[in-house]
Amino acid sequence: MKEKPQLSFWQIWNMCFGFLGIQMGFALQNANVSRIFQELGAEVDDIPILWVAAPLTGLIVQPIVGYLSDRTWGPLGRRRPYFLVGAILASAALFVMPNSPTLWIAAGMLWVMDASINISMEPFRAFVGDNLPEKQRTSGFAMQTFFIGVGAVVASALPWMMQNWFGISEDAPPGVIPDSVKFSFYVGGAAFLLAVSWTVFRSREYSPEELAAFEEARPPEHTSFDESLRPVSKYIGGGFAWLIVGLAGWYLIASMGLDKELYVLAGAFAVFGILQVIAGLIQREGMTKNGFYEVMHDLFHMPRVMKQLAVVQFFSWFALFAMWIYGTAAVTSYHFDAPDANAVGYDDGANWLGVLFAVYNGFAALAAIGIPSVANRLGCRTTHLINMCVGGIGLLSFYFIDDPKLLILSMVGVGIAWASILSLPYALLSNSLPAHKMGVYMGIFNFFIVIPQLVAASILGLILREFFDLQAIFGLVIGGCLMIVAGLTALLVDKSAEPA
């Protein structure tokens, strides 16, 4: 049996460098898309439903890309072809997005941009699992987090830099995106393609035969996988139950005149039910050798640790999504007294949010350097608990701080939590996955990033309107509370998942 060799610092550097570009695209999206929507006429309570494109595309794209990349092998390996194709498409989308003439075109471009980013991003997680032995995976995911932080620092601050360093105007007529934002997206698009190309052409991958040999050397508890078929009756019975709940929810929403965002949640229940029924019928006919069925089978046969981490991910990403979609509105209205895009001070507040996003990503890059050492001493689970509590306190402090300059201190905590979210759950997960399904399970794991975002998009607007008079600052307060809950649930993950 042959153990996977350890890689050098620079080999890990090269294989993770592409995340610098990916995160520049992702950060430009997170920091500026709500602003673009508001500039094009969106109201505050419309923002969550417009953002629903981002999680939905990840829900669809990532398991497909993961499944396909597990079965790909060519001149560029198994993961790198997807890095390159996604980078080309995402770079093009970043050039088009800030030139959207109407709100609905901008919403459509968000679908295209997010799908393209996901094509590049999903295989990067499996790439670490493929190339690194278990003892180095925490360092590998931390290196990805370092590049995520550095890329996001630059990208989040780009509109501010364009205005203050290069004299590019932030002023524009109503309904027109400022040039400072447009040029930021152009720089991000170029950086995305260049950084991912570096990883594509400066890294190598193990062949399927080599990976199979390495798998034999792993501990049995880390390679066991339940291959038994789920009973057809459970697929069909459970599917109809989910479908009925979804249709009943749809009827209640329509008959009671509830928020349109809730249709997304009810529709998700119904669609999941339909997918289960289809899987059951396919299994009944014996046609189980296809991508759709195999993804559904793997979803219902997740390792125990993955199920436990799903709970951690739910609360973590609900909190993050609340910050991303309400960060602009919260800072501009609560700290700059600019309740809408036409108010004096709105652009200053929106640009300052970009700086704050740069700060939290900068601290995430710094935290990523220290996280492996702390995790080696305290364990991944305890380290994640501490980091998430620090992040939750940071978000909660937005409500208590009046001076926007002091929000930089709040973002220190958020940055530490962000670094932890991007590294420690993946380190715990990758040690519990069979190598031949690393890609598809990393894609399925994205469900537990997407589902909380769909839930947030469906109910946050309703919660803020019904209980907080549409004050966006309370979106951040809710996020802070849930971030602390996420840390507590990390302690429920099996200790056996800790890296050797």
BELGI-V884808 format. One record per residue. RES is the residue in one small letter. PHI is phi in radians with two decimals (* if undefined). OMEGA is omega as a letter, one per 30 degrees, with the letter a starting at -180 (* if undefined). Layout:
res=(RES/RES)
phi=(PHI/PHI)
omega=(OMEGA/OMEGA)
This chain:
res=(m/k/e/k/p/q/l/s/f/w/q/i/w/n/m/c/f/g/f/l/g/i/q/m/g/f/a/l/q/n/a/n/v/s/r/i/f/q/e/l/g/a/e/v/d/d/i/p/i/l/w/v/a/a/p/l/t/g/l/i/v/q/p/i/v/g/y/l/s/d/r/t/w/g/p/l/g/r/r/r/p/y/f/l/v/g/a/i/l/a/s/a/a/l/f/v/m/p/n/s/p/t/l/w/i/a/a/g/m/l/w/v/m/d/a/s/i/n/i/s/m/e/p/f/r/a/f/v/g/d/n/l/p/e/k/q/r/t/s/g/f/a/m/q/t/f/f/i/g/v/g/a/v/v/a/s/a/l/p/w/m/m/q/n/w/f/g/i/s/e/d/a/p/p/g/v/i/p/d/s/v/k/f/s/f/y/v/g/g/a/a/f/l/l/a/v/s/w/t/v/f/r/s/r/e/y/s/p/e/e/l/a/a/f/e/e/a/r/p/p/e/h/t/s/f/d/e/s/l/r/p/v/s/k/y/i/g/g/g/f/a/w/l/i/v/g/l/a/g/w/y/l/i/a/s/m/g/l/d/k/e/l/y/v/l/a/g/a/f/a/v/f/g/i/l/q/v/i/a/g/l/i/q/r/e/g/m/t/k/n/g/f/y/e/v/m/h/d/l/f/h/m/p/r/v/m/k/q/l/a/v/v/q/f/f/s/w/f/a/l/f/a/m/w/i/y/g/t/a/a/v/t/s/y/h/f/d/a/p/d/a/n/a/v/g/y/d/d/g/a/n/w/l/g/v/l/f/a/v/y/n/g/f/a/a/l/a/a/i/g/i/p/s/v/a/n/r/l/g/c/r/t/t/h/l/i/n/m/c/v/g/g/i/g/l/l/s/f/y/f/i/d/d/p/k/l/l/i/l/s/m/v/g/v/g/i/a/w/a/s/i/l/s/l/p/y/a/l/l/s/n/s/l/p/a/h/k/m/g/v/y/m/g/i/f/n/f/f/i/v/i/p/q/l/v/a/a/s/i/l/g/l/i/l/r/e/f/f/d/l/q/a/i/f/g/l/v/i/g/g/c/l/m/i/v/a/g/l/t/a/l/l/v/d/k/s/a/e/p/a)
phi=(*/-2.03/-1.47/-1.17/-1.25/-1.29/-1.76/-1.32/-0.97/-1.28/-1.15/-1.15/-0.98/-1.11/-1.28/-1.81/-1.05/-1.02/-1.15/-1.01/-1.26/-1.01/-1.27/-1.09/-1.16/-1.13/-1.22/-1.05/-1.10/-1.11/-1.45/-2.15/-1.17/-1.07/-1.10/-1.06/-1.05/-1.18/-1.08/-1.61/1.91/-1.29/-1.49/-1.00/-1.38/-1.55/-1.08/-1.00/-1.22/-1.22/-1.36/-1.08/-1.00/-1.08/-1.16/-1.12/-1.14/-1.11/-1.05/-1.48/-1.32/-1.12/-1.13/-1.14/-1.12/-1.08/-1.07/-1.18/-1.20/-1.07/-1.93/-1.77/-2.69/-2.77/-0.99/-1.73/1.58/-1.89/-1.68/-1.12/-1.01/-1.29/-0.96/-1.24/-1.08/-1.08/-1.13/-1.10/-1.19/-1.16/-1.09/-1.10/-1.13/-1.15/-1.28/-1.50/-0.88/-1.29/-1.74/-1.09/-1.42/-2.37/-1.06/-1.30/-1.18/-1.07/-1.10/-1.14/-1.16/-1.10/-1.02/-1.11/-1.11/-1.20/-1.07/-1.16/-1.08/-1.16/-1.08/-1.32/-1.31/-1.01/-1.19/-1.10/-1.15/-1.18/-1.02/-1.14/-1.10/-1.16/-1.65/-1.93/-1.20/-0.98/-1.18/-1.81/-1.23/-1.04/-1.16/-1.13/-1.20/-1.17/-1.11/-1.02/-1.11/-1.02/-1.21/-1.05/-1.12/-1.10/-1.08/-1.24/-1.02/-1.12/-1.16/-1.15/-1.56/-0.99/-1.03/-1.13/-1.13/-1.05/-1.30/-1.56/-1.73/-1.99/1.20/-1.49/-1.18/-1.76/-1.55/-2.74/-1.08/-0.92/1.46/-2.12/-1.36/-1.05/-1.07/-1.07/-1.29/-1.03/-1.16/-1.10/-1.17/-1.12/-1.09/-1.09/-1.10/-1.16/-1.13/-0.97/-1.14/-1.17/-1.17/-1.15/-1.07/-1.01/-1.12/-1.03/-1.74/-1.99/-2.13/-2.16/-2.31/-1.34/-1.26/-1.00/-1.18/-1.13/-1.10/-1.11/-1.17/-1.13/-1.10/-1.15/-1.53/-1.38/-1.02/-0.98/-1.18/-1.71/-2.12/-1.18/-2.62/-1.37/-1.68/-1.14/-1.35/-1.27/-0.99/-1.00/-1.06/-1.26/-1.05/-1.28/-1.12/-1.13/-1.10/-1.16/-1.11/-1.10/-1.12/-1.11/-1.06/-1.10/-1.18/-1.11/-1.10/-1.02/-1.12/-1.12/-1.07/-1.20/-1.25/-1.70/1.13/-1.31/-1.00/-1.10/-1.07/-1.21/-1.05/-1.07/-1.17/-1.11/-1.10/-1.12/-1.04/-1.13/-1.12/-1.09/-1.10/-1.07/-1.08/-1.16/-1.09/-1.07/-1.06/-1.12/-1.16/-1.11/-1.14/-1.05/-1.49/1.34/-1.75/-1.65/-1.63/-2.63/-1.07/-1.05/-1.14/-1.14/-1.15/-1.11/-1.04/-1.14/-1.04/-1.53/-2.15/-1.08/-1.03/-0.97/-1.08/-1.13/-1.11/-1.16/-1.20/-1.04/-1.16/-1.03/-1.12/-1.01/-1.23/-1.10/-1.41/-1.09/-1.09/-1.11/-1.12/-1.06/-1.17/-1.15/-1.44/-1.93/-1.04/-1.07/-1.12/-1.17/-1.21/-1.17/-1.48/-1.47/-1.86/-2.05/0.91/-2.23/-1.27/-2.53/-1.18/-1.64/-1.35/-1.11/1.68/-1.08/-1.12/-1.12/-1.16/-1.15/-1.17/-1.14/-1.07/-1.03/-1.13/-1.07/-1.14/-1.10/-1.11/-1.18/-1.27/-1.11/-1.18/-1.12/-1.08/-1.19/-1.10/-1.06/-1.18/-1.61/-1.03/-1.01/-1.15/-1.13/-1.13/-1.14/-1.47/-1.77/1.63/-1.12/-1.20/-1.16/-1.07/-1.15/-0.99/-1.08/-1.10/-1.23/-1.14/-1.08/-1.14/-1.08/-1.10/-1.06/-1.17/-1.06/-1.19/-0.98/-1.23/-1.71/-1.72/-1.62/-1.35/-1.05/-1.15/-1.30/-1.12/-1.01/-1.12/-1.06/-1.29/-1.06/-1.13/-1.08/-1.10/-1.09/-1.12/-1.09/-1.05/-1.19/-1.07/-1.47/-2.23/-1.17/-1.04/-1.26/-1.12/-1.16/-1.23/-1.07/-1.31/-1.94/-1.94/-1.22/-1.06/-1.29/-2.16/-1.03/-1.17/-1.17/-1.28/-1.13/-1.20/-1.12/-1.02/-1.12/-0.93/-1.51/-1.66/-1.32/-0.99/-1.10/-1.23/-1.14/-1.10/-1.09/-1.10/-1.41/-2.03/-1.12/-1.05/-1.10/-1.08/-1.14/-1.25/-1.36/-2.04/-2.29/0.92/0.99/-1.48/-1.09/-1.03/-1.32/-1.09/-1.27/-1.10/-1.05/-1.05/-1.09/-1.09/-1.23/-1.14/-1.15/-1.04/-1.03/-1.09/-1.12/-1.23/-1.08/-1.22/-1.44/-1.26/-0.98/-1.11/-1.13/-1.35/-1.06/-1.07/-1.12)
omega=(a/l/l/a/l/l/l/l/a/l/l/l/a/a/l/a/a/l/l/l/l/a/l/l/a/a/l/l/a/a/a/a/l/l/l/l/a/l/a/l/a/l/a/a/l/a/a/a/l/a/a/l/a/l/a/l/l/l/a/a/a/l/l/l/l/l/a/a/l/a/a/l/a/a/l/l/a/a/a/l/a/l/a/l/l/a/l/a/a/l/l/a/l/l/a/a/a/l/l/a/a/a/a/l/l/l/l/l/l/l/a/a/a/l/a/l/a/l/l/a/a/a/l/l/l/l/l/l/l/a/a/l/a/a/a/a/l/l/l/l/l/l/l/a/l/l/l/a/a/l/a/l/a/a/a/a/a/l/l/l/l/a/a/a/a/l/l/a/l/a/l/l/l/l/a/a/a/l/a/l/a/a/l/l/l/l/l/l/l/a/l/a/a/a/l/l/l/l/a/a/l/a/l/l/l/l/l/l/l/l/l/l/l/a/a/a/a/l/a/a/l/a/a/a/a/a/a/a/l/a/l/a/l/l/a/l/l/l/l/l/l/a/a/l/l/a/l/l/l/a/a/l/a/a/a/l/a/a/a/l/a/l/l/a/l/l/l/l/a/a/l/l/l/a/l/l/l/l/l/l/l/l/l/l/l/a/a/a/l/a/a/a/a/l/l/l/a/l/a/l/l/l/a/a/l/l/l/l/l/l/l/a/a/a/l/a/l/l/a/a/l/l/a/a/a/a/a/a/a/a/a/a/a/a/l/l/l/a/l/a/a/a/l/l/a/a/l/l/l/l/l/l/l/l/l/l/l/a/a/l/l/l/l/l/l/l/a/l/a/a/a/a/l/a/l/a/a/a/a/a/l/l/l/l/a/a/a/l/l/l/l/l/l/l/l/a/l/a/a/a/l/a/a/l/a/l/l/l/l/a/l/l/l/l/l/l/a/l/a/a/a/a/a/l/a/l/l/a/a/l/a/a/l/a/a/l/a/a/a/l/l/l/l/l/l/l/a/l/a/a/l/l/l/l/l/l/a/a/a/l/l/a/a/a/a/a/a/l/l/l/a/a/a/l/l/l/l/l/l/l/a/l/l/l/l/l/a/a/l/l/a/a/a/l/a/a/a/l/l/*)
